[in-house]
């Protein structure tokens, strides 16, 4: 309660702004993930690793646009390329352009994709990836992971972080199917569980077009695959003629130079990318093997979009691709590893019921002494302390992601000194929790 009082005292202008904004925007925000009670913090400026809010406070940004701002806010190369494109190319002409082809070729090389198409958002990319899988296999159903989030596309709104009371045992039929998803077209399996997946595949394999999953789940803090799990999923897909779609909207470049699939050594048929590839501009993509992407070439499915591959976004994409070298990402990852080491030491020293989980330049503190392997484990972690830990940071000028399901990001703009602020803040919290 004292921390919430402090929050309210620190953020009167944000409260006013939210009241005003709520008259035109539902909840006063432009995406429901931006909202929290009593009100979100409204930002007026972002530079490097720092934000300024409407109350004039500076906040160290560890959310970094839900991981989209991997290169840092207003990265100078992104700014230079976008400004150059604005002056010399223009904003939109809905015809092919050399800039889009150049970025596509870069992604072929970096991500090992035969072919790809650009979109504006992760949601769109997931929708088209599912459509491509359905067109390719001529099957309708898909499988998704229990609790997993993949954007706003209807078919993937099944079992998104459901209340435990609503879902019953893991073997139960599909819960909470939204009104526009046909029953029997989405099957839900727990992450890290081959038994349930094999069961569904042996029963319904011939109806199933694809499995859609984050290779490492980054919408339940961070949940990593058991040794051999992803390879087993790949083998099961091959056996049943089911396509494997890896949603790398969140992992992508933050997981390593060529994303989580290459880092973990399992190749999907289709991949979706967004967030970190765009440097803050609305860029996403879906792509994969030429065999599957042939469905777009020969018209088995169509893919549209007025803004796809527009010059400003492509300029930002080229800048991000140039800036995110192996070396640059390794520097950020090393800072992340050092930060995690320090936080682990504090957890041990104060015997906190917590552990850290990381992938690439992202990390999180999970408030549980046992590893989290799936959604149900995740829901059993201590959300009360997780919320306090978040609020503690916000009240002291550190913005970790507002949803407790997110993780921090060490961008190319963060230094070790800045991450040390997180560490010392965590030490203060540990002391307070043990006092
Ligand atoms: N897939 C995953 C794994 C995501 O985390 C998100 C967004 O957070 C999406 C898809 C949807 O992306 P967008 O918000 O760009 O539509």
Boltz pocket constraint, residues with backbone or C-beta under 6 A from the ligand:
constraints:
  - pocket:
      binder: B
      contacts: [[A, 66], [A, 120], [A, 121], [A, 122], [A, 123], [A, 124], [A, 126], [A, 149], [A, 150], [A, 151], [A, 152], [A, 214], [A, 218], [A, 219], [A, 247], [A, 248], [A, 249], [A, 250], [A, 274], [A, 275], [A, 284]]
      max_distance: 6.0
